[in-house]
Amino acid sequence: MRRIFTKRRRVTRTRILAAAGVLALTLGAAAAVQGWLPYENEPVRVISGDTIRLGETPVRLAGIDAPDQDQTCRHADGSVYSCGEMAAQQMKRLLRNGYPECRDRSIDRYGRRLAVCYAAGRDLGRAMVRAGWALTHRQGAVTYMSDEANARAQQRGMWAGSFEPPSEWRLKRLQSASSDSGPRSYGFTR
């Protein structure tokens, strides 16, 4: 009886690393196909209440509009405070609960990714609107109208006083900067 010997391949470190690389590429491609931004373990930086940076990638939360860092609002007693900084602080608190996972939707005119992001299973856009530190973006595919109505009725966040909607504030700021017509003043509405 004749024995047939087969050549046994040694499992080398190089082969293991190659297999791990192929697996990582496959999983990354699957994530990209599904629209999930594959930025796990990249540093996260809060830019404003509706914009974060995952590594080098700026991500704007779809469906919300939060005040810019330098926007001010008024408390119920009329005193001025930085609602833009308060919105950014709220976003930082939400991100303490977990690393964001973002579902990519598109790219905005400034080159930022528009995405719906979650941290610890919680929709960050919805959480910002519920806390009263962002408005629902009326023209987006994602809306949080009932959450905004609830925040307004409960006088949470910016709704506790008066403010100018962030989109209007930015428009006036741009118009004022282009006209250079003396000191800037911002109207506050509710």
Residue, then its C-alpha position, 0 to 999 in steps of 0.5 A: m500500500r502506497r502512502i500519499f503525503t501531502k505537503r503541509r503549509r505552515v501558517t506563517r505570521t505573514r499569511i495571518l496578517a494577509a488574511a486579517g488585511v483581507l478581512a478588514l478590507t471586506l468589512g470596510a467595504a461592507a460598511a461603506v456599501q451600507g453607508w456607515l462611516p468606518y472611522e472607529n477609534e479615530p479621534v472625535r472633536v466637537i466643532s459645534g452642536d451639529t458638526i463633529r470631526l471624526g479623524e480628519t473627516p468633518v461630519r454634519l448631523a443630518g436633520i438638525d441646525a444648531p447655533d454656531q459657536d459664537q452665536t448668542c441667545r437670551h435667557a428669559d430674564g433678558s441676559v445674553y449667553s453663548c447658546g452656541e457654546m452651550a450647544a457644543q457642550q451638550m454634544k460633548r456630553l452626548l459623546r461621552n456615552g460612546y464613540p459615534e457611529c454615523r450613517d452617511r447620507s450625502i456631502d453638503r456644499y462645504g464638503r462635510r459628510l451629512a450623516v445620522c450619527y448614534a452614540a451608545g445607540r442614541d440618535l445624536g441629532r434627536a438628542m440635541v433637538r430634544a434637549g433644546w440645543a438644535l432645531t430640526h432642519r425643515q428641508g432635510a430628509v430627517t426631521y425631528m418635528s415632534d421632538e422640537a415641539n416637545a422641547r419648546a413646550q418644556q422650555r428646554g435649552m434655547w427655548a427657555g429664552s429667546f433666540e434667532p434661528p441659527s440659519e437666519w443668524r448665519l444669513k444676517r452675519l454674512q450679509s452684515a460682513s459683506s456690507d460692512s455697514g457699521p456695528r453688527s446687531y442681531g435681533f432675537t426672536r422666539 
